Amino acid sequence: LEKLRARNINVNRLRTSLQRKKAKFMYQPVIDRVRGNIEYYECLLRVPDGDDNFISVGPMIEDAESKGLISIVDFTVIRMVIKELEEDKSIKLSVNISNIGVLNKRLLKRIESLLRKFHVADRLIIEITETSLNQDFISTKKFINTLHSYGCKFALDDFGSGFTSFKQLLNLPIDIIKIDGSYIRNILENNHSRFFVEALISLASDLGIKTVAEFV
């Protein structure tokens, strides 16, 4: 009961933060391993916890989905990231869209409207998860192709944690693969992890897809 109460408090906190526009981004740099420079920043949504601290919304997403709040979260992060890109012409940013958001035609139309108004698409990377592919591969591909036409790039997040096949990967217009951190954490001790990562990087390179290692 106490755990449920805490989850409800968090969802209400998320809802209130979005309504009052109190949410903000923290930025995770993605580093080029050869040159050592920052390629882009991943935007991580944070909301105030009531004690002047900002906390991750990650643990709240499942409840936000079940309570119909996730579409507001998705549109909020898109609106925020486009605003950041418009204000600073020198940066490139990535942001996550939920599995539900990828399949939301209304959200897609709203993103298109913003991209027609603000010419920042060539510096915007949208991250989706493997789960969205398994839910509806055709619709996900259409979502990607539509926003590709504006100049957006797409990253497949946490690759290796789900059930995406290499065959699906071959048929997906993805620009970046983010290798799940579970393969990176123990890559020096676990041969299976090393072989998987080596094979994936080789395939991605042949396809012209960039790779990002999580949890380095």
C-alpha positions in Angstrom: 0.0 0.0 0.0 2.9 2.4 0.9 4.6 1.6 -2.5 1.3 2.3 -4.4 0.9 5.6 -2.5 4.5 6.6 -3.4 3.8 5.8 -7.1 0.6 7.9 -7.1 2.5 10.8 -5.5 5.2 10.6 -8.2 2.6 10.6 -11.0 0.8 13.6 -9.5 4.1 15.3 -9.2 4.8 14.6 -12.8 1.4 15.9 -13.9 1.7 19.1 -11.8 5.3 19.8 -13.1 4.1 19.4 -16.7 1.0 21.6 -16.2 3.1 24.4 -14.5 6.0 24.0 -16.9 8.4 23.2 -14.1 10.1 20.2 -15.8 13.6 20.7 -17.1 16.4 18.7 -18.9 19.6 17.4 -17.6 22.2 16.7 -20.4 24.2 13.5 -21.0 27.0 14.1 -23.5 27.7 11.4 -26.1 31.4 11.4 -26.9 33.2 10.4 -30.1 35.6 7.7 -29.1 38.3 8.7 -31.7 38.3 12.5 -31.5 37.1 12.8 -27.9 34.6 15.6 -28.8 31.0 15.8 -27.8 28.8 14.6 -30.8 25.5 15.5 -29.1 23.7 15.7 -25.8 20.9 13.3 -24.7 18.1 15.3 -23.0 16.9 13.6 -19.8 13.6 14.9 -18.3 13.6 15.8 -14.6 10.9 17.2 -12.4 11.1 18.8 -8.9 10.5 16.6 -5.9 9.3 19.2 -3.5 12.7 19.7 -1.8 14.3 21.8 -4.5 15.8 18.6 -6.1 15.2 17.4 -9.6 14.5 13.7 -10.0 14.3 11.4 -13.0 10.9 10.6 -14.6 12.2 7.2 -15.7 10.5 5.3 -12.7 7.3 7.2 -13.4 6.9 6.4 -17.1 5.1 3.0 -16.6 2.5 4.7 -14.4 2.2 7.7 -16.7 1.4 5.3 -19.5 -1.3 3.4 -17.5 -2.9 6.7 -16.4 -3.0 8.3 -19.9 -0.4 10.9 -19.1 2.4 9.7 -21.4 1.2 11.6 -24.5 1.6 14.9 -22.6 5.1 13.8 -21.5 6.0 13.0 -25.1 4.7 16.3 -26.5 6.3 18.2 -23.6 9.8 16.8 -24.3 9.5 17.5 -28.0 8.4 21.1 -27.4 11.2 21.6 -24.9 13.9 20.1 -27.1 12.8 22.1 -30.2 12.9 25.3 -28.0 16.4 24.5 -26.9 17.6 23.9 -30.5 16.0 27.1 -31.6 17.7 29.1 -28.9 21.1 27.6 -29.4 22.0 27.0 -33.1 25.3 25.3 -32.2 24.0 22.2 -30.4 22.6 18.8 -31.4 20.2 17.1 -29.0 18.5 13.8 -28.7 15.2 13.0 -26.8 13.2 9.9 -26.0 9.7 9.2 -27.3 7.6 6.5 -25.6 6.4 3.4 -27.4 2.9 4.8 -27.2 4.0 8.1 -28.6 5.6 6.5 -31.7 2.2 5.0 -32.6 0.2 8.2 -31.8 -0.8 9.8 -35.1 -1.9 13.0 -33.3 1.5 13.4 -31.7 3.2 12.9 -35.1 1.1 15.7 -36.6 2.0 18.0 -33.7 5.7 17.3 -34.2 5.4 17.9 -37.9 3.8 21.3 -37.2 6.6 22.3 -34.9 9.3 21.2 -37.4 7.6 23.3 -40.1 7.7 26.3 -37.9 11.2 25.9 -36.4 13.9 24.7 -38.8 15.9 22.6 -36.3 15.2 19.0 -37.5 18.8 18.5 -38.8 20.0 18.8 -35.2 17.3 16.7 -33.6 17.7 13.0 -32.8 14.7 11.0 -31.7 15.3 7.9 -29.6 12.9 5.0 -29.7 13.0 1.6 -28.1 13.0 -1.9 -29.4 9.6 -2.5 -27.8 7.9 -0.1 -30.2 9.2 -2.3 -33.1 7.6 -5.4 -31.7 4.3 -3.6 -31.0 3.8 -2.3 -34.6 6.8 -2.5 -36.9 5.0 -1.0 -39.9 3.6 2.0 -38.0 7.0 2.6 -36.3 8.7 2.6 -39.7 6.2 5.1 -41.0 6.8 7.4 -38.0 10.5 7.3 -38.7 10.2 7.9 -42.4 7.8 10.8 -41.9 10.2 12.7 -39.5 13.2 11.6 -41.6 11.7 13.7 -44.4 12.1 16.8 -42.3 15.8 15.9 -41.5 15.5 14.3 -38.1 17.8 11.4 -37.2 16.7 8.3 -35.3 18.4 6.2 -32.6 17.3 2.8 -31.5 17.8 2.8 -27.7 18.9 -0.1 -25.5 19.6 -2.4 -28.5 20.0 -6.0 -27.3 17.6 -5.8 -24.4 14.6 -6.8 -26.5 13.9 -9.1 -29.4 14.7 -7.1 -32.4 16.3 -9.4 -35.1 19.1 -8.4 -37.3 16.6 -8.9 -40.2 14.4 -6.2 -38.7 17.4 -4.0 -38.3 18.2 -4.4 -42.0 14.7 -3.1 -42.9 14.7 -0.2 -40.4 15.7 3.3 -41.5 17.7 3.9 -38.3 20.7 6.2 -38.0 22.1 5.3 -34.6 22.1 2.1 -32.5 22.6 2.5 -28.8 24.0 -0.8 -27.4 22.4 -1.8 -24.2 24.6 -1.2 -21.2 24.3 -4.7 -19.9 26.7 -5.8 -22.7 29.1 -2.9 -22.0 29.4 -3.3 -18.2 31.2 -6.6 -18.4 32.6 -6.6 -21.9 36.2 -7.1 -20.7 35.3 -10.3 -18.8 32.4 -11.8 -20.8 33.2 -13.1 -24.2 29.6 -13.4 -25.2 29.1 -9.7 -24.6 32.3 -8.9 -26.6 31.3 -11.1 -29.5 27.8 -9.6 -29.7 29.1 -6.0 -29.6 31.8 -6.7 -32.2 29.3 -8.3 -34.5 26.8 -5.5 -34.0 29.4 -2.7 -34.6 30.6 -4.5 -37.8 27.1 -4.9 -39.2 26.1 -1.3 -38.3 29.2 0.0 -39.9 28.4 -1.9 -43.1 24.9 -0.4 -43.1 26.2 3.1 -42.4 24.7 3.2 -38.9 26.6 4.8 -36.0 26.8 3.0 -32.7 26.8 4.3 -29.2 27.9 2.3 -26.1 25.8 2.9 -23.0 27.2 2.8 -19.5 30.8 3.5 -20.5 
